[in-house]
Amino acid sequence: MDNSQEAMVTLRGTDQVLRELGTSGTADSLVELTNITKNEDVSVYELHIEDHTVAGLLYTEAGNRVTLLATSVFPEFRGKGLAGKLLGGVLDMLRTEGRTVTLTCPFATAFVHSHPDYADVVDPSFPGNVHSRRHGRH
């Protein structure tokens, strides 16, 4: 990512996650301008709009399994559905590659709960917190 990486906001709170998931499909209007890359040097999947990095998904790898650690979106791009676009794109790529995921990122967990068509990508032996409560209330 570029030098403003420290300005990225990590989506951690359940309310933030649910707001992001409930955002209208404004990312759809940006489809032609976006692409997802894998920056192996820093272990981040990056979402780009034109030549700007707008979101990132930290990961680790162990064999054929990828652990999704944290999703971040630069503040000026929040509220546009881009975190969901990044997650969906990464999960689609991993499915195509025949890989599985472990979810430790709260946003990724909520995303899979909201999009059960991605359940097949979750590693059944090491699902992570995929079974945690969606609303984070105990």
N, C-alpha and C positions, 0 to 999 in steps of 0.2 A: 504494500500500500504506500501511498505517498507520505510526505512528512507531516501531514496534519492528522495522522492516525490517532494521536492522543485526544483529538477533538471528537472522536466517535463516541456515541452513546450506546452502551450495552442495554438491550432490552431485558430487564430482569423481573420487574414487577408484574404480577398477574394482570393488574388493571391495564398496564401498558400493552401486554401481550394481547389481551382481548380487544382493546381498542384497535390495535394494528390488524388483527384478524378480521375485525368488523368493518374495516375501511372499505369504501367503495372501490371498484376496480380501476382506479386512476392509473395504476401501473400498466393496464392494458393499452392505454393510449401511448405508452412509451415503448411498446414491444419492439418496434423496428429499430429503436435507438439503443437497446440494451444488449449486453452479452455478459456471460459468466465465465470467469477464468479461474484456474487453480494456481495460486501462487505458492509453490512448494517451498520456497525459501523461508516463508514465515508461516506456513501451514494455515492459509486462509483462502477460502473460496471468495472471490470478489465479484460484485455486481457493478458493471460499468454502464453509464449513460454517456454515449458518445465516447469521449476520452477521459471522463471523470469517474473515479471510484466513488460510489455512493453508499455501498453497504458491504459488509464482510461477515463471513461465517468461519470461526476458528474450528479447527478439527485436528485430530490425531489419527494415525493409522496403525493397525495391528493386523498384519496379514491381509485378508480380504474384507476386514471390517473397518469402518470409519466411525469414529466417535465425534459427534457434533457437540461442541463445547459451549459456544456463545455466539449470538447473532448481534451485530451492531449496525446502526444506520447513522450516517452523518446527520446532525440536527436539521440542517436546511432541507433534507430530503425525507424527513419523517412524515408519517401520516399519508403517504401516497401508495401504500400497499407493496412497497419494494422489498421489505423483509420477507414477505410471503412469496413474492416472485423469486427471490434468491433461494429460499428453502425449496420451493417446488422444482426449480431448475436443477438444484444440486441433487435432490432425491431422484429426479428423472435421469440425470447423468449416471448416478450410482446404480440405479436399476438396470440401465442399459449395459453397464460394465459388469453386471452380475455380482455386485458388492452389496453388503448389508451395512446397517447403521446401528449404533448405540446412541441413545438420546440422553444427554445430560443438560442440554440447553433448554431452559423453560419455554422459550418461544418455539423451538423445534418440537417439543412435546405437545404443546397446545396446537401447533399446526397439524401434526399427525392426528390428534384427536378430532380436529375439525375437518380433516381430509382423509377418511379411512381408506381411500384407494391407495394410500402410501403404506398401509400396514404391512404389506408384503416385503417392504424394503427393510423393516426393523428386524434386527437379528433376534431370533426366538430364544437363543441361549443367553444373550447379553442385551436385553432391550433397553437398559438404563432406567430412566424414570418415566417411561411411556405409560405406566399404570398409575402414575400419581394423579391426584385429583386435579381436574382441569381448572377449577376456580381457586385452588390453593387454600381452601378453607378446611380446617380440621374439625 
